[in-house]
Amino acid sequence: MSLLHSVTAANSKAKATRNRTLTIQSDESKSLNCRLVKINSNVGLKEILNRTILGEMDEVVSHFPDSIVDLLFLDPPYNLDKCFNGRKFNSRTSGEYEVILDDWIKPLVRLLKPISSVYICGDWRSSSAMYNVARKYFKIQNRITWEREKGRGANANWKNCAEDIWFCTMSDNFIFNSESVKVRRNVIAPYRTQNGMPKDWLHDSRGKYRDTSPSNIWTDITVPFWSMPENTEHPTQKPEKLLAKIILASSNENDLVLDPFLGSGTTSVTAKKLGRKYVGIERELEYCLLAEKRLSYAERNKAIQGYDGGVFWERNSLNRNKKKIK
């Protein structure tokens, strides 16, 4: 059985009515596959711009030109046992993982501009190694912790429901659009001035709310699940809302966003929806095809769950407030 046939065969099972998980159908594979890029020699920016590249990250980026990337998003395998489309990544000691991480990051540095920003994803097991490697090449600006509400409980330990993202820059001169990443929160105890006017909050048909400045604790992210149209079968898929925060904060329109561990395409899809250019690299064919299918959908629908009207809504509050408007 060919790899292409095995991809479509695995996704041919019937789904429940409300299951919107994205899969690749047999009649789509060939056309989607034709959109992928394979690189084995030096290329110019035009040849890779807004494309999904099938291949090993370190081999691919060796053919890229220097200083082309405005925003680098890194979501490599964490330091734990995990299977990606049949290919297993085995956990190592922290020191061994640090060496691997260094091998991943080092060849990417020359692709960055002096004003570039870098975001590196990890969990508590890999976070210290990521810090040690990141400080060798970048200026570390902050560590974001976001609540990942999925996951099973643990009887002998605390439930693991948070992940880290290290925010780094190439220099002290970098882009940060704080006004573009405000979070709209419902006001529970609204204070008023002496003349009865709202104090630092708004009251209209959408309810009582306050647009707050972004912090390094994110509790408004929903991990994709089976009834969401952005969901795929990738085991560690990042939400579009999470990428939207990063892309809006640390890039401007038409800037280039690079994801060398693209997975099922969230970074490229979100960049496209927000008017940025993108390059995605992924070594698994199935995930590349999913990325291309999602990119084709993004041409028709630029909506991002939880982001509306130029603000990020507190989790589960957007639809509730829309009902109030009606």
LOKEVEX-173915 format. One record per residue (C-alpha): residue number from 1; residue in three letters; x, y, z. Coordinates in nm, 2 decimals, always signed. Example, Ala and Ser with C-alpha at 12.3 -4.5 7.8 and 13.67 -1.06 7.14 Angstrom:
2
1, ALA, +1.23, -0.45, +0.78
2, SER, +1.37, -0.11, +0.71
// end
This chain:
326
1, MET, +0.00, +0.00, +0.00
2, SER, +0.14, +0.34, -0.10
3, LEU, +0.18, +0.62, +0.16
4, LEU, -0.07, +0.83, -0.02
5, HIS, -0.33, +0.55, -0.02
6, SER, -0.27, +0.47, +0.34
7, VAL, -0.34, +0.83, +0.44
8, THR, -0.68, +0.83, +0.27
9, ALA, -0.77, +0.48, +0.38
10, ALA, -0.71, +0.57, +0.75
11, ASN, -0.95, +0.86, +0.71
12, SER, -1.24, +0.68, +0.54
13, LYS, -1.43, +0.58, +0.86
14, ALA, -1.78, +0.73, +0.90
15, LYS, -1.80, +1.02, +1.16
16, ALA, -2.07, +1.11, +1.40
17, THR, -2.31, +1.38, +1.27
18, ARG, -2.16, +1.66, +1.48
19, ASN, -1.80, +1.55, +1.44
20, ARG, -1.64, +1.82, +1.23
21, THR, -1.29, +1.68, +1.25
22, LEU, -1.11, +1.75, +0.92
23, THR, -0.99, +1.45, +0.72
24, ILE, -0.85, +1.39, +0.38
25, GLN, -1.08, +1.21, +0.14
26, SER, -0.94, +0.99, -0.14
27, ASP, -1.05, +1.22, -0.42
28, GLU, -0.87, +1.52, -0.26
29, SER, -0.52, +1.36, -0.20
30, LYS, -0.38, +1.41, -0.55
31, SER, -0.48, +1.77, -0.59
32, LEU, -0.36, +1.86, -0.24
33, ASN, -0.03, +1.68, -0.29
34, CYS, +0.04, +1.88, -0.60
35, ARG, +0.03, +2.20, -0.39
36, LEU, +0.32, +2.08, -0.17
37, VAL, +0.68, +2.19, -0.22
38, LYS, +0.99, +1.97, -0.20
39, ILE, +1.33, +2.14, -0.18
40, ASN, +1.68, +1.99, -0.25
41, SER, +1.87, +2.30, -0.36
42, ASN, +1.90, +2.67, -0.27
43, VAL, +1.58, +2.87, -0.33
44, GLY, +1.47, +3.23, -0.33
45, LEU, +1.20, +3.37, -0.11
46, LYS, +0.94, +3.38, -0.39
47, GLU, +0.97, +3.00, -0.43
48, ILE, +0.87, +2.92, -0.08
49, LEU, +0.64, +3.21, +0.01
50, ASN, +0.29, +3.10, +0.12
51, ARG, +0.38, +2.74, +0.07
52, THR, +0.38, +2.41, +0.27
53, ILE, +0.71, +2.23, +0.23
54, LEU, +0.73, +1.85, +0.28
55, GLY, +1.06, +1.75, +0.43
56, GLU, +1.30, +1.74, +0.73
57, MET, +1.33, +2.08, +0.89
58, ASP, +1.71, +2.09, +0.91
59, GLU, +1.76, +1.99, +0.55
60, VAL, +1.49, +2.23, +0.42
61, VAL, +1.61, +2.54, +0.60
62, SER, +1.97, +2.49, +0.48
63, HIS, +1.85, +2.60, +0.14
64, PHE, +1.67, +2.92, +0.26
65, PRO, +1.81, +3.27, +0.21
66, ASP, +1.92, +3.47, +0.51
67, SER, +1.72, +3.73, +0.71
68, ILE, +1.37, +3.66, +0.57
69, VAL, +1.16, +3.58, +0.88
70, ASP, +0.98, +3.83, +1.09
71, LEU, +0.82, +3.59, +1.33
72, LEU, +0.93, +3.23, +1.41
73, PHE, +0.69, +3.00, +1.59
74, LEU, +0.85, +2.68, +1.72
75, ASP, +0.64, +2.39, +1.84
76, PRO, +0.89, +2.09, +1.84
77, PRO, +0.82, +1.75, +2.00
78, TYR, +0.82, +1.79, +2.38
79, ASN, +1.05, +1.58, +2.59
80, LEU, +0.80, +1.29, +2.63
81, ASP, +0.70, +0.97, +2.46
82, LYS, +0.47, +1.07, +2.17
83, CYS, +0.36, +0.91, +1.84
84, PHE, +0.31, +1.13, +1.54
85, ASN, +0.14, +0.95, +1.25
86, GLY, +0.32, +0.62, +1.34
87, ARG, +0.66, +0.79, +1.40
88, LYS, +0.75, +0.78, +1.77
89, PHE, +0.95, +1.05, +1.96
90, ASN, +1.11, +0.90, +2.28
91, SER, +1.18, +1.11, +2.59
92, ARG, +1.54, +1.17, +2.69
93, THR, +1.72, +1.31, +2.99
94, SER, +1.70, +1.69, +3.01
95, GLY, +2.06, +1.73, +2.90
96, GLU, +2.00, +1.50, +2.60
97, TYR, +1.69, +1.69, +2.50
98, GLU, +1.88, +2.02, +2.53
99, VAL, +2.13, +1.90, +2.27
100, ILE, +1.85, +1.80, +2.03
101, LEU, +1.68, +2.13, +2.08
102, ASP, +2.00, +2.32, +2.01
103, ASP, +2.04, +2.12, +1.69
104, TRP, +1.68, +2.23, +1.59
105, ILE, +1.72, +2.60, +1.68
106, LYS, +2.07, +2.68, +1.57
107, PRO, +2.02, +2.66, +1.19
108, LEU, +1.71, +2.88, +1.22
109, VAL, +1.89, +3.18, +1.37
110, ARG, +2.04, +3.30, +1.04
111, LEU, +1.69, +3.32, +0.88
112, LEU, +1.58, +3.59, +1.13
113, LYS, +1.59, +3.96, +1.10
114, PRO, +1.73, +4.19, +1.37
115, ILE, +1.37, +4.29, +1.47
116, SER, +1.24, +3.93, +1.47
117, SER, +1.05, +3.76, +1.75
118, VAL, +1.06, +3.39, +1.84
119, TYR, +0.80, +3.19, +2.03
120, ILE, +0.91, +2.84, +2.16
121, CYS, +0.65, +2.60, +2.29
122, GLY, +0.71, +2.34, +2.57
123, ASP, +0.57, +2.18, +2.88
124, TRP, +0.71, +2.16, +3.23
125, ARG, +0.95, +1.87, +3.14
126, SER, +1.11, +2.06, +2.85
127, SER, +1.08, +2.42, +2.97
128, SER, +1.42, +2.44, +3.14
129, ALA, +1.60, +2.30, +2.84
130, MET, +1.42, +2.55, +2.62
131, TYR, +1.53, +2.83, +2.84
132, ASN, +1.89, +2.72, +2.84
133, VAL, +1.90, +2.69, +2.46
134, ALA, +1.70, +3.01, +2.39
135, ARG, +1.92, +3.23, +2.60
136, LYS, +2.22, +3.13, +2.38
137, TYR, +2.07, +3.28, +2.07
138, PHE, +1.80, +3.52, +2.17
139, LYS, +1.69, +3.78, +2.43
140, ILE, +1.43, +3.62, +2.65
141, GLN, +1.15, +3.86, +2.71
142, ASN, +0.89, +3.65, +2.89
143, ARG, +0.74, +3.31, +2.95
144, ILE, +0.37, +3.27, +2.87
145, THR, +0.17, +3.00, +3.05
146, TRP, -0.16, +2.89, +2.88
147, GLU, -0.43, +2.68, +3.03
148, ARG, -0.48, +2.36, +2.84
149, GLU, -0.81, +2.24, +2.97
150, LYS, -0.80, +1.90, +2.81
151, GLY, -0.64, +1.60, +2.98
152, ARG, -0.73, +1.33, +3.23
153, GLY, -0.71, +1.36, +3.60
154, ALA, -0.43, +1.20, +3.80
155, ASN, -0.48, +1.02, +4.13
156, ALA, -0.12, +1.05, +4.25
157, ASN, -0.02, +1.39, +4.11
158, TRP, -0.16, +1.73, +4.00
159, LYS, -0.34, +1.72, +3.67
160, ASN, -0.12, +1.86, +3.40
161, CYS, -0.32, +2.12, +3.22
162, ALA, -0.08, +2.40, +3.13
163, GLU, +0.19, +2.46, +2.88
164, ASP, +0.46, +2.72, +2.84
165, ILE, +0.57, +2.94, +2.55
166, TRP, +0.90, +3.13, +2.57
167, PHE, +0.88, +3.47, +2.41
168, CYS, +1.22, +3.58, +2.27
169, THR, +1.35, +3.84, +2.04
170, MET, +1.67, +3.90, +1.84
171, SER, +1.73, +4.24, +2.00
172, ASP, +1.57, +4.50, +2.21
173, ASN, +1.41, +4.65, +1.90
174, PHE, +1.10, +4.44, +1.82
175, ILE, +0.74, +4.45, +1.73
176, PHE, +0.47, +4.43, +2.00
177, ASN, +0.12, +4.54, +1.92
178, SER, -0.04, +4.53, +2.26
179, GLU, -0.36, +4.71, +2.14
180, SER, -0.42, +4.42, +1.89
181, VAL, -0.44, +4.15, +2.16
182, LYS, -0.69, +4.29, +2.42
183, VAL, -0.90, +4.04, +2.60
184, ARG, -1.27, +4.11, +2.65
185, ARG, -1.38, +4.00, +3.00
186, ASN, -1.72, +4.00, +3.16
187, VAL, -1.74, +4.24, +3.45
188, ILE, -1.87, +4.06, +3.76
189, ALA, -1.84, +4.34, +4.02
190, PRO, -1.88, +4.67, +3.82
191, TYR, -1.77, +4.98, +3.99
192, ARG, -1.93, +5.32, +3.91
193, THR, -1.82, +5.68, +3.95
194, GLN, -2.01, +5.91, +4.19
195, ASN, -2.23, +6.03, +3.91
196, GLY, -2.32, +5.66, +3.82
197, MET, -2.11, +5.62, +3.51
198, PRO, -1.92, +5.29, +3.45
199, LYS, -1.56, +5.31, +3.58
200, ASP, -1.31, +5.14, +3.34
201, TRP, -1.58, +4.91, +3.18
202, LEU, -1.85, +4.93, +2.91
203, HIS, -2.22, +4.85, +2.92
204, ASP, -2.42, +4.79, +2.60
205, SER, -2.63, +4.53, +2.43
206, ARG, -2.35, +4.28, +2.46
207, GLY, -2.35, +4.30, +2.84
208, LYS, -2.10, +4.45, +3.09
209, TYR, -1.74, +4.40, +2.99
210, ARG, -1.39, +4.53, +3.01
211, ASP, -1.11, +4.51, +2.74
212, THR, -0.80, +4.42, +2.94
213, SER, -0.43, +4.44, +2.84
214, PRO, -0.27, +4.10, +2.76
215, SER, -0.08, +3.92, +3.03
216, ASN, +0.15, +3.61, +3.03
217, ILE, -0.13, +3.39, +3.17
218, TRP, -0.37, +3.28, +2.91
219, THR, -0.69, +3.12, +3.04
220, ASP, -0.92, +3.20, +2.74
221, ILE, -0.79, +2.93, +2.50
222, THR, -1.00, +2.63, +2.39
223, VAL, -0.80, +2.33, +2.26
224, PRO, -0.96, +2.20, +1.93
225, PHE, -1.20, +1.92, +1.98
226, TRP, -1.42, +1.70, +1.76
227, SER, -1.71, +1.95, +1.70
228, MET, -1.48, +2.24, +1.60
229, PRO, -1.42, +2.29, +1.23
230, GLU, -1.05, +2.35, +1.29
231, ASN, -1.00, +2.02, +1.46
232, THR, -0.78, +1.75, +1.30
233, GLU, -0.64, +1.42, +1.42
234, HIS, -0.30, +1.56, +1.49
235, PRO, -0.21, +1.46, +1.85
236, THR, -0.07, +1.80, +1.96
237, GLN, -0.26, +2.05, +1.75
238, LYS, -0.24, +2.41, +1.86
239, PRO, -0.56, +2.63, +1.86
240, GLU, -0.59, +2.91, +1.60
241, LYS, -0.68, +3.15, +1.88
242, LEU, -0.35, +3.09, +2.05
243, LEU, -0.16, +3.15, +1.72
244, ALA, -0.37, +3.46, +1.65
245, LYS, -0.25, +3.62, +1.98
246, ILE, +0.11, +3.56, +1.89
247, ILE, +0.08, +3.67, +1.53
248, LEU, -0.11, +3.99, +1.60
249, ALA, +0.12, +4.09, +1.88
250, SER, +0.45, +4.02, +1.72
251, SER, +0.41, +4.09, +1.35
252, ASN, +0.25, +4.33, +1.11
253, GLU, +0.04, +4.27, +0.80
254, ASN, +0.25, +4.12, +0.51
255, ASP, +0.52, +4.01, +0.75
256, LEU, +0.66, +3.65, +0.71
257, VAL, +0.57, +3.39, +0.97
258, LEU, +0.78, +3.07, +0.97
259, ASP, +0.68, +2.74, +1.14
260, PRO, +0.94, +2.46, +1.09
261, PHE, +0.73, +2.21, +1.28
262, LEU, +0.40, +2.29, +1.10
263, GLY, +0.19, +1.98, +1.20
264, SER, -0.16, +2.01, +1.06
265, GLY, -0.11, +2.38, +0.96
266, THR, -0.24, +2.60, +1.24
267, THR, +0.03, +2.86, +1.21
268, SER, +0.01, +2.90, +0.83
269, VAL, -0.37, +2.90, +0.84
270, THR, -0.39, +3.17, +1.11
271, ALA, -0.12, +3.38, +0.94
272, LYS, -0.32, +3.37, +0.62
273, LYS, -0.64, +3.47, +0.79
274, LEU, -0.47, +3.77, +0.95
275, GLY, -0.30, +3.90, +0.64
276, ARG, +0.05, +3.77, +0.70
277, LYS, +0.28, +3.57, +0.47
278, TYR, +0.38, +3.22, +0.58
279, VAL, +0.61, +2.93, +0.52
280, GLY, +0.54, +2.59, +0.69
281, ILE, +0.77, +2.29, +0.70
282, GLU, +0.64, +1.94, +0.79
283, ARG, +0.79, +1.60, +0.74
284, GLU, +0.47, +1.39, +0.75
285, LEU, +0.27, +1.38, +0.43
286, GLU, -0.07, +1.34, +0.60
287, TYR, -0.02, +1.66, +0.81
288, CYS, +0.09, +1.85, +0.50
289, LEU, -0.23, +1.75, +0.32
290, LEU, -0.44, +1.86, +0.62
291, ALA, -0.25, +2.19, +0.62
292, GLU, -0.32, +2.25, +0.26
293, LYS, -0.69, +2.16, +0.30
294, ARG, -0.72, +2.40, +0.59
295, LEU, -0.55, +2.68, +0.39
296, SER, -0.80, +2.63, +0.10
297, TYR, -1.08, +2.67, +0.35
298, ALA, -0.91, +2.99, +0.49
299, GLU, -0.95, +3.15, +0.15
300, ARG, -1.33, +3.15, +0.20
301, ASN, -1.36, +3.18, +0.58
302, LYS, -1.13, +3.39, +0.79
303, ALA, -1.31, +3.35, +1.12
304, ILE, -1.10, +3.25, +1.42
305, GLN, -1.29, +3.09, +1.72
306, GLY, -1.30, +3.33, +2.01
307, TYR, -1.16, +3.63, +1.82
308, ASP, -1.42, +3.88, +1.70
309, GLY, -1.45, +4.26, +1.65
310, GLY, -1.07, +4.30, +1.70
311, VAL, -1.06, +4.15, +2.05
312, PHE, -1.01, +3.81, +2.21
313, TRP, -1.32, +3.72, +2.40
314, GLU, -1.30, +3.54, +2.74
315, ARG, -1.36, +3.17, +2.69
316, ASN, -1.73, +3.07, +2.63
317, SER, -1.84, +3.44, +2.64
318, LEU, -1.85, +3.53, +2.27
319, ASN, -2.17, +3.34, +2.17
320, ARG, -2.34, +3.42, +2.50
321, ASN, -2.29, +3.79, +2.44
322, LYS, -2.40, +3.77, +2.08
323, LYS, -2.73, +3.62, +2.20
324, LYS, -2.77, +3.93, +2.42
325, ILE, -2.74, +4.15, +2.12
326, LYS, -3.03, +3.97, +1.95
// end
